[in-house]
Amino acid sequence: MFTLREFYEADSIKDAYDILTKSKRNMVLGGNMFLKMSNKKLGVGIDLSNLHLNKININDRIISIGTSVTLSQLEENSFLQSYSGGVIKKMIETISSKQLRNMATVGASVYANYGFSDIVPVFLALNARVHLYNGGWMNLSDFINRRKTSGNRDILIEVEIPIEESFAYYTGVRATAGDFCILNLTLSRIKDEFKVVVGARPMKAIIAERTSEYITEHYDILTFDELVKNAGEILVNEVEFGTNMRASKEYRTYLSKGLLQKALKEVLNENIAYD
């Protein structure tokens, strides 16, 4: 169990940021689901509960998700239950238990960018951006690849997803229902551009750029079997897999082709009218 020297309820984002940057031992608190399994000794634990960042705002262009929104809020939002084939709701339903989803927050999941994350790959596939207090707006893909240092610590305010004509499919493999993924894969089709994102490699999620480009250029030319075979070979040569306590590098490499085949079947069979 982690310990705090002090618990602090921030009354503004600036207030929270000032406290955060005073010491590298200070930390913004989210749902604490992963943190509570650690033995970290922290300085000030900064609580954002009073800042009204637990809202999901939707207009005709964007979905804005506050950093304190819980996974259950995402799961239960009526618009997200159908947007892009309901991929966000379907992904969240696979994450552990309802009790955990009631506590885990979007901001903590995205900012920490854990390798086992299910959320980050789906958000990447949907072209998400993040809004940081000090760093401003940036693409999620740039944020997760940014080297974190004590000098660029920041506070995530919101995640923004553009509303586009899209369909996405998430799939993953777990040893048991409540466990972390051994491997997950998300495939999105936005207009006629495809994006493949692989997570739980076990390293952080990555966009398979060459695989995505190949599918985009050949999905309506090749037979399904040819597309699956060729794209699968590109995927395993492009994406680096690793070994940990859940699976070997070789097993993850083998799984990735099967997950891609499953995702392609779902996305290509979805009847969407494209302009």
C-alpha positions as CSV (number, residue, x, y, z in Angstrom):
1,M,0.0,0.0,0.0
2,F,1.3,3.4,-0.9
3,T,1.6,6.2,1.7
4,L,1.2,10.0,1.5
5,R,2.8,12.6,3.6
6,E,-0.1,15.0,2.9
7,F,-3.5,14.9,1.1
8,Y,-4.3,18.1,-0.7
9,E,-7.6,19.1,-2.4
10,A,-6.8,21.5,-5.2
11,D,-9.1,24.5,-5.8
12,S,-7.9,25.1,-9.4
13,I,-5.8,23.5,-12.0
14,K,-3.1,26.1,-11.5
15,D,-3.1,25.3,-7.8
16,A,-2.7,21.6,-8.5
17,Y,0.1,22.2,-11.0
18,D,2.0,24.5,-8.6
19,I,1.9,21.8,-5.9
20,L,2.8,19.0,-8.4
21,T,5.9,20.8,-9.6
22,K,7.2,21.6,-6.2
23,S,8.6,18.1,-5.7
24,K,9.0,15.0,-7.9
25,R,7.4,13.0,-5.0
26,N,4.1,14.9,-5.3
27,M,1.5,13.2,-7.5
28,V,-2.0,13.8,-8.9
29,L,-4.4,11.1,-7.7
30,G,-6.8,9.4,-10.0
31,G,-8.7,6.3,-9.0
32,N,-5.6,4.8,-7.4
33,M,-6.4,1.3,-8.6
34,F,-2.9,0.5,-9.7
35,L,-1.1,2.9,-7.3
36,K,-2.6,1.1,-4.2
37,M,-0.8,-2.1,-5.2
38,S,2.6,-0.3,-4.9
39,N,4.7,0.5,-1.8
40,K,5.5,4.0,-3.0
41,K,6.1,6.7,-0.4
42,L,4.8,9.9,-1.8
43,G,4.8,13.5,-0.7
44,V,1.6,15.4,-1.5
45,G,-1.3,13.5,-3.1
46,I,-3.2,16.0,-5.1
47,D,-7.0,15.5,-5.4
48,L,-8.8,17.0,-8.4
49,S,-12.4,16.1,-7.2
50,N,-13.4,19.7,-6.7
51,L,-12.5,20.9,-10.2
52,H,-15.5,19.5,-12.0
53,L,-13.4,17.5,-14.5
54,N,-15.8,14.5,-14.3
55,K,-17.9,15.5,-17.2
56,I,-18.4,14.1,-20.8
57,N,-19.4,16.9,-23.2
58,I,-20.5,16.1,-26.7
59,N,-21.3,18.4,-29.6
60,D,-21.6,17.9,-33.3
61,R,-17.8,17.8,-33.7
62,I,-16.1,16.4,-30.6
63,I,-16.4,14.2,-27.6
64,S,-14.7,15.9,-24.6
65,I,-13.8,13.6,-21.7
66,G,-12.7,15.1,-18.5
67,T,-9.7,13.7,-16.7
68,S,-11.8,12.6,-13.7
69,V,-14.4,10.7,-15.7
70,T,-14.6,7.1,-14.6
71,L,-14.6,4.1,-16.9
72,S,-18.2,3.4,-15.8
73,Q,-19.2,6.8,-17.0
74,L,-17.7,6.1,-20.4
75,E,-19.4,2.7,-20.5
76,E,-22.8,4.1,-19.6
77,N,-22.8,7.2,-21.8
78,S,-25.6,6.8,-24.4
79,F,-23.7,8.4,-27.3
80,L,-20.6,6.4,-26.7
81,Q,-22.6,3.2,-26.6
82,S,-23.1,3.5,-30.3
83,Y,-20.3,5.8,-31.6
84,S,-17.9,4.0,-34.0
85,G,-19.7,0.7,-33.5
86,G,-19.8,1.1,-29.7
87,V,-16.1,0.3,-29.5
88,I,-15.4,2.3,-26.3
89,K,-18.3,0.7,-24.4
90,K,-17.4,-2.8,-25.7
91,M,-13.7,-2.3,-24.7
92,I,-14.5,-1.1,-21.2
93,E,-16.8,-4.0,-20.6
94,T,-13.8,-6.3,-20.8
95,I,-11.9,-4.5,-18.1
96,S,-12.0,-6.3,-14.8
97,S,-15.1,-5.7,-12.6
98,K,-17.8,-3.0,-12.4
99,Q,-16.4,-2.0,-9.0
100,L,-13.0,-1.2,-10.5
101,R,-14.6,0.6,-13.4
102,N,-16.5,2.8,-10.9
103,M,-13.2,4.0,-9.5
104,A,-10.6,4.0,-12.3
105,T,-10.4,7.3,-14.2
106,V,-9.7,8.2,-17.8
107,G,-7.0,10.7,-16.9
108,A,-5.0,8.3,-14.8
109,S,-5.2,5.6,-17.4
110,V,-4.1,7.8,-20.3
111,Y,-1.5,9.9,-18.4
112,A,0.2,6.8,-16.9
113,N,0.2,5.1,-20.3
114,Y,0.6,1.7,-18.9
115,G,1.7,-1.0,-21.3
116,F,-1.3,-3.1,-20.3
117,S,-3.8,-0.3,-21.1
118,D,-6.9,-1.2,-23.0
119,I,-8.1,2.4,-23.2
120,V,-5.1,4.0,-24.9
121,P,-5.1,1.8,-28.0
122,V,-8.8,2.5,-28.6
123,F,-8.3,6.3,-28.2
124,L,-5.3,6.2,-30.5
125,A,-7.4,4.4,-33.2
126,L,-10.0,7.2,-32.9
127,N,-7.5,10.0,-33.4
128,A,-7.7,11.3,-29.8
129,R,-6.0,14.5,-28.6
130,V,-5.1,15.4,-25.0
131,H,-5.2,18.7,-23.3
132,L,-2.4,19.3,-20.8
133,Y,-2.4,22.3,-18.4
134,N,1.2,23.4,-19.2
135,G,1.8,21.5,-22.5
136,G,-1.5,22.5,-24.2
137,W,-3.1,20.4,-26.9
138,M,-1.3,17.5,-28.6
139,N,-2.1,14.3,-30.4
140,L,-2.3,11.4,-28.1
141,S,0.2,9.6,-30.3
142,D,2.7,12.4,-29.7
143,F,1.9,12.4,-25.9
144,I,2.5,8.7,-25.3
145,N,5.8,8.9,-27.2
146,R,7.0,11.9,-25.3
147,R,9.9,11.2,-23.0
148,K,8.7,11.9,-19.5
149,T,11.1,13.8,-17.3
150,S,10.8,15.7,-14.0
151,G,10.9,18.9,-16.0
152,N,7.8,18.2,-18.1
153,R,5.4,16.9,-15.5
154,D,2.0,18.1,-16.3
155,I,-1.7,17.6,-15.5
156,L,-4.1,16.1,-18.0
157,I,-7.3,18.1,-18.2
158,E,-9.3,16.3,-20.9
159,V,-9.2,13.9,-23.8
160,E,-10.9,14.9,-27.0
161,I,-12.1,12.6,-29.7
162,P,-13.2,14.0,-33.1
163,I,-16.7,12.8,-34.2
164,E,-16.1,11.3,-37.6
165,E,-17.8,8.7,-39.8
166,S,-16.0,5.7,-38.4
167,F,-16.2,2.1,-37.3
168,A,-13.7,0.5,-34.9
169,Y,-13.2,-2.9,-33.4
170,Y,-11.3,-3.8,-30.3
171,T,-10.2,-7.4,-29.5
172,G,-7.9,-8.9,-26.9
173,V,-6.8,-12.1,-25.2
174,R,-6.7,-12.6,-21.4
175,A,-5.9,-15.6,-19.4
176,T,-8.9,-14.9,-17.1
177,A,-11.7,-12.4,-17.3
178,G,-10.3,-10.1,-14.6
179,D,-6.6,-10.2,-15.7
180,F,-4.6,-7.8,-17.8
181,C,-4.5,-8.4,-21.5
182,I,-1.9,-10.7,-22.9
183,L,-2.3,-8.7,-26.1
184,N,-4.9,-6.4,-27.6
185,L,-5.5,-4.9,-31.0
186,T,-7.8,-2.1,-32.2
187,L,-8.6,-1.5,-35.9
188,S,-10.5,1.6,-37.0
189,R,-11.8,2.7,-40.3
190,I,-12.4,6.4,-40.7
191,K,-13.8,7.1,-44.1
192,D,-11.5,4.7,-46.1
193,E,-8.4,5.1,-44.0
194,F,-7.6,2.2,-41.6
195,K,-5.5,2.4,-38.4
196,V,-4.1,-0.6,-36.5
197,V,-3.1,-0.2,-32.9
198,V,-1.4,-2.9,-30.8
199,G,-1.3,-2.8,-27.0
200,A,-0.1,-5.0,-24.1
201,R,2.9,-6.1,-26.2
202,P,3.7,-5.8,-23.2
203,M,5.2,-2.4,-24.0
204,K,3.1,0.7,-24.5
205,A,0.6,0.8,-27.3
206,I,1.9,1.5,-30.8
207,I,0.3,2.5,-34.1
208,A,1.3,0.0,-36.8
209,E,1.9,2.6,-39.5
210,R,3.0,0.3,-42.3
211,T,0.3,-2.3,-41.7
212,S,-2.4,0.5,-41.5
213,E,-1.1,2.0,-44.8
214,Y,-1.1,-1.4,-46.5
215,I,-4.7,-2.2,-45.5
216,T,-5.8,1.2,-46.6
217,E,-4.3,0.8,-50.0
218,H,-5.3,-2.9,-50.6
219,Y,-8.5,-3.7,-48.8
220,D,-10.6,-3.3,-51.9
221,I,-8.1,-4.9,-54.3
222,L,-7.1,-8.2,-52.6
223,T,-9.2,-11.1,-51.5
224,F,-9.8,-11.2,-47.7
225,D,-7.4,-14.1,-47.3
226,E,-4.7,-12.4,-49.2
227,L,-5.2,-9.2,-47.3
228,V,-5.0,-11.0,-43.9
229,K,-1.9,-12.9,-44.9
230,N,0.0,-10.0,-46.2
231,A,-1.0,-7.5,-43.6
232,G,-0.2,-10.1,-40.8
233,E,3.3,-10.5,-42.1
234,I,3.8,-6.8,-42.2
235,L,2.5,-6.5,-38.7
236,V,4.8,-9.0,-37.1
237,N,7.8,-7.5,-38.9
238,E,6.8,-3.9,-37.9
239,V,5.7,-4.3,-34.3
240,E,8.1,-5.3,-31.5
241,F,6.7,-7.8,-29.1
242,G,8.2,-8.8,-25.7
243,T,8.1,-11.4,-23.0
244,N,6.7,-11.1,-19.4
245,M,5.0,-13.2,-16.8
246,R,1.8,-13.4,-18.9
247,A,3.2,-14.6,-22.3
248,S,6.3,-15.0,-24.4
249,K,7.3,-12.8,-27.3
250,E,6.7,-15.8,-29.7
251,Y,3.2,-16.3,-28.4
252,R,2.3,-12.6,-28.7
253,T,3.7,-12.6,-32.3
254,Y,1.5,-15.6,-33.1
255,L,-1.6,-14.0,-31.5
256,S,-1.2,-10.7,-33.3
257,K,-2.0,-12.3,-36.7
258,G,-5.2,-13.9,-35.3
259,L,-6.4,-10.7,-33.7
260,L,-5.8,-8.7,-36.9
261,Q,-7.7,-11.3,-38.9
262,K,-10.6,-11.1,-36.4
263,A,-10.6,-7.3,-36.5
264,L,-10.4,-7.1,-40.3
265,K,-13.4,-9.5,-40.6
266,E,-15.5,-7.3,-38.3
267,V,-14.6,-3.9,-39.8
268,L,-14.8,-4.9,-43.4
269,N,-18.2,-6.6,-42.9
270,E,-19.6,-3.5,-41.3
271,N,-22.0,-1.7,-43.6
272,I,-21.3,2.0,-43.4
273,A,-22.1,4.6,-46.0
274,Y,-19.0,6.5,-46.9
275,D,-19.1,9.7,-48.9
